[in-house]
Amino acid sequence: MDTAQPGTKETFLGAFLADMLYGFYLAAFIECCTLLWRKHRRPNVKQLYLMATTGSMFILITTNIIISTYRCVIAFDTADADIGPPNSLTGVIMNSCWLFVTPIADAFIIFRTFVVWNENWWIILFPTILCVVGLGSSIWNVIALTKVGAYAGIWGNTAWAAVNTFLSVSMAINVICTALISFRILHMRHQIVTTGAVTATAGQGMHVVAVIVESAALYTLMLIATIITTSRGSFVNFVFLSLLPPTIGAVFSYIIIRVSRGTSYGDDKDSSMKSVSTWDAGRSRFEFINSRTQNTMGMLSTVGTGVQVQLEEQEQGKRGAEHGVGYYGLKGAV
């Protein structure tokens, strides 16, 4: 291992951590498939888009993980643990997978921004332009990778410049969309608190979790860390590059799960506050429903008592008539 190429240890570590993270993604993918299958009989445009996104992500991420693990395993048969140059067949396929799964993730976060902002086309105009630029950058990356050899001198070649451009564009998209989604959810929660429907501290923990999940904040932070290590010329960025595909899968699968369950914000056009109030006002809604149930049961009990009294009076009147007694217990004339 002393003669290994620079970045080899980081690549092995990244592949190992990526395999572990892929396990979490696989569990989320299975849950996605289960929820999407329950709704496949009544598909709509949004449902078909979720299915296409889920399927394409799984194929690309799984291919990336398999080839990455395979390259690390066969590297042990070489004297210097060389995993092979980026322009090898396996190297190009492996890197192409995450280069093309990233625009899919970017398009999905733009779609979620569009939904959260009540289908406002203007709000996603700039992120959409960046997404098209990112897709073009992906193609540029694949072409550049076919022309680069060993890892030596990688920081100054065309492929690395293409990677930097690609990551910067993707980070810009996700930072913008994460900020827009977070702001929208926080703004709607503030409106709900202002109306007095819930208290400011009600469901605060679940609210924070929902904002992090819905805005894909974890993936955005991963992109920022990758950009920082890349700009510093650190081989630690190989760890983050390996972790990007399963991170994309896990983060966006959980968003799709929330959308499929109907618990994500913005899916109900008739009530834009519905999803925000769901995690904040759960207890209040339960108490309100419970109070209504008790009142209804009390009314039913009162009505039931009245009916029972009326039936008893009718029965008594009937018996009195048979014995010549009036309805009020007075003796009738013979």
Secondary structure, 3 states (H helix, E strand, C coil): CCCCCCCHHHHHHHHHHHHHHHHHHHHHHHHHHHHHHHCCCCCCHHHHHHHHHHHHHHHHHHHHHHHHHHHHHHHCCCCCCCCCCCCCHHHHHHHHHHHHHHHHHHHHHHHHHHHHCCCCCHHHHHHHHHHHHHHHHHHHHHHHHCCCCCCCCHHHCHHHHHHHHHHHHHHHHHHHHHHHHHHHHHHHHHHHHHHCCCCCCCCHHHHHHHHHHHCCHHHHHHHHHHHHHHHCCCCCHHHHHHHHHHHHHHHHHHHHHHHHHCCCCCCCCCCCCHHHHHHHCHHHHHHHHHHHHHHHHHHHHHHHHHHHHHHHHHHHHHHHHHCCECCCCCECCC
